[in-house]
């Protein structure tokens, strides 16, 4: 069974499993299924707004697709999340990417 199918099986049993949803979004992004990946990131963040890594990876996915204004908005939300949760490593990574895109 491929990773996407396995992750979808997990999510069928537990739709709020943040780790599985993040994994699915990452797999879809890696396969070039940008819209499906972004949909999974959005669902994840709706269910678990403190899942900091999802903001950063969603922003990277958007930037790779040339959707910089959307990436900037996702990064701003991610910076706020990282500050709220005290995740300084994620904060510095997202701030650096934000500075790069928001010139």
Helices and strands as residue ranges (DSSP letters): H 3-13, H 18-30, H 34-47, H 52-64, H 68-85, H 88-101
